[in-house]
Amino acid sequence: MQKIHSEIRVVDAEILAAVRQQSNSGTRAKEDLAAATRAVEELMYKVREIKTKAEQSETMVQGICRDIKKLDSAKKHITTTITALHRLTMLVSAIEQLQVMASKRQYKEASAQLEAVNQLCSHFDAYRDIPKIAELRDKFKNIKQILQSHVFSDFSSLGTGKEAEESNLLKQLSDACLVVNALEPSVREELVKNFCNRELISYQQIFEGAELAKLDKTERRYAWVKRRLRTNEEIWKIFPASWHVEYLLCIRFCKLTRTQLMEIFISLKEKPDVGTLLLALQRTIEFEEELAKKFSGSGSGSSKSVESDIEEIDKREGNNQTVMDIRKKYERKLAAHQGNEDDDKDVNKDLAVPGAGFNFRGIISSCFEPHLMVYVELEERTLMEHLEKLVQDETWDMDDGSQTNILSSSMQVFLIIRRSLKRCCTLTRNQTLLNLFKVFQRVLRAYASKLFMKLPKGATGTDGHIKTSDKDERLICYIVNTAEYCHKTAGELAENVSKIIDSQLIDAVDMSEVQDEFSAVITRALVTLVHGVETKFDVEMGAMTRVPWGTLESVGDQSAYVNSINMILSGCVPILGSLLSPVYFQFFLDKLASSLAPRFYLNIFRCKQISETGAQQMLLDTQAVKTILLDIPSLGRQIPGAAGYSKFVSREMSKAEALLKVILSPIDSVADTYGALLPEGTPSEFQRILELKGLKKADQQTILDDFNKRGSGFSESPVAAPAVQVSHVAAAPVPPPLASPASSAVIASREDVLTRAAALGRGAATTGFKRFLALTEAAKDRKDGPFRKLFNA
């Protein structure tokens, strides 16, 4: 307890000391706060005092600056006034000097003085209303008019021969051009216009006369202007190069010449001579090209482009490639100058773009365009005559070393067309080129007709009997290849003409109708080829019907008519495959198979009575024919597309196999077998099958009655793959979802029929089974032959 009381006393003493210390700290804090407040008040007082002094200083500075601004403004006004008076003095003096120079025709000095006066006058634009300034401006305007009249008067003597008498005249006129440059641009335009008109007065007078106002004198017009430009070289030197006086003179000459030529064409009472017309046009185009090259090369690029295109065509023709697939190296735009514009507007336009903005090509030659139909008619007559000669000279055969299999006349036709196109491109690329393109269309149509007429006779008959020799077949292949070549090249011709012709006429360039005619030739030729090959099988089909199938005693190897069919196809198919393209050869195969397979099927009905042994032999022949047809693509050395062809042949020939298996079936199940294997058959066909089996009329009628009673049942139930190979028939077709007892019985019966038919197809007939076994044993020792292939399968 004593210890605790001692600690309590110590703690109380510490608390008392802390309380005393805190009391002293609070007093000291209040004193410090009061001192800080007094310091802030003193600072605010000093800030207000500084602000007041700053306002006083600003007022004092503004007063000082106000006086300085007045002095500065006064100095500026005085300086402006002094400058204006000085310039005015200079303007007055310059105008007086210019007046003296104008009166003395001191053009060189006057040109420099004009520039100075123009600059001085620009400083007084704001003082136009001041009488003295207005008076000076009017005086300056009068002086410029005087100078203009003096210059025009001096230039009027140019070309009259005075320049030869007065040696300093050209120098004076050259100085006068400096004055014209210092005057308004309209003065220069008027001077150049007057000079060009004066230069062309003599030309107009000469070539408007009755003697030279003719089409055959066109070349003399261009000789005149070229001679004029050459003899007046000294005169052209007096003009500044920026004026392009020669350039503008040639433009006016071209437009005047165009007008006079149009008048000549109007005055003609009959069509112009083609030779004269083309010569005049050729000389006109050459003159335009010379002008284009002379003045900045403008307009020559188009001609060079056409020439390069034609050279590219020539190169391809030289390599026996008439495919004109020219690619433009740059776009071309041609300006056709039609109509007569006002001369003043033309001059203003030409001056706006001197030396570069005008295209000389077509400026004169375009007036020939409406009168070039005589040239087109001449080209058409020439092309048609060449076509007739080429067709007459055509051998319609091909050398053994030829690799194209294309008739030479077709390449020659496009060669003469290319030459005609080249001739026309050097003359025009507007409406005349389009008219010539239409001539090309007519020529190609005529050639397509020639090819059509060379097809073997009977191509348009309804019976399809066309006898063709090996030579005829080769000719048909050549016609197909030639028509295909013409179809392709005609389209490329149209494409290249569209690149050359004026852009406004591109839509009218179309060869689709001509290409359709060549496509029709191809189709007709291939159909003719199919009919011709079909006709070769007439003898073999007849031989098939003459075989005594009803009395055949044994089954042997394939029949003689099958070997003949094989020989025919082996003889012609390789040749056709080597001559025709894969597409057209496949078309030929499809058409041939679609004709031969059904024909073989129908030919079975044309036979007389067929015994069981005969049916087995015929089934063997059918398999052999099927194998021959399946081997055709390989004979032609063309495999693409053979898969679809093989499926088609197998499907069609399986019908003949099914027919023979119906004939092989026993009499009691023949109706069921026929309904299962040939569900699409008709009662008349079934009756013919009974006749082939050798049944008497009475027996036939009983089976027919039974067949007719059950005919509805066969037609109602679907049969999977009616044209299927019987050896691969499914054993259990899927029944319908809701099968009645009657339909179930029909299906069960059909399954049994299909099973028996498959056995028959493998040679399991009761009476012929031993014969088939003997043939099988004999076939083991043979390494080839269709019979061995049949049983190996």
Helices and strands as residue ranges (DSSP letters): H 2-104, H 107-122, G 125-127, H 131-156, H 162-165, H 169-182, H 185-207, G 215-217, H 218-231, H 233-237, G 241-243, H 245-267, H 274-294, H 300-318, H 343-352, G 365-371, H 373-393, H 408-425, H 431-453, H 470-500, G 503-508, H 512-536, H 538-546, G 549-551, H 560-579, H 582-606, H 612-630, H 632-635, H 642-664, G 667-669, H 670-677, H 683-692, H 697-716, G 726-728, H 741-761, H 769-780, H 786-792
